[in-house]
């Protein structure tokens, strides 16, 4: 309907995909939480906290960067909003598999 009225539907589709992808973001953080829970000793709470904040910042900046790519027209909303989740799940799955083998 928006295209018929000559209105750019990009912001609407971006918001829709952002909301859907952000509801799966806790899964990414749970995976990284498992990694830290299985690998770090109990007395390294500060180190774990710093790593968690770093991961959150990278995830947030990735989401903001992908948002900008969509608004500039360089990527589709579906691909861009799901990319940080997929990258985070891929990295955490590799690290978790490596930890569980040890």
Secondary structure by P-SEA (a helix, b strand, c coil): ccccccccaaaaaaaaaaaaaaaaaaaaaaaaaaaaaacccccaaaaaaaaaaaaaaaaaaaaaaaaaaaaaccccaaaaaaaaaaaaaaaaaaaaaaaaac
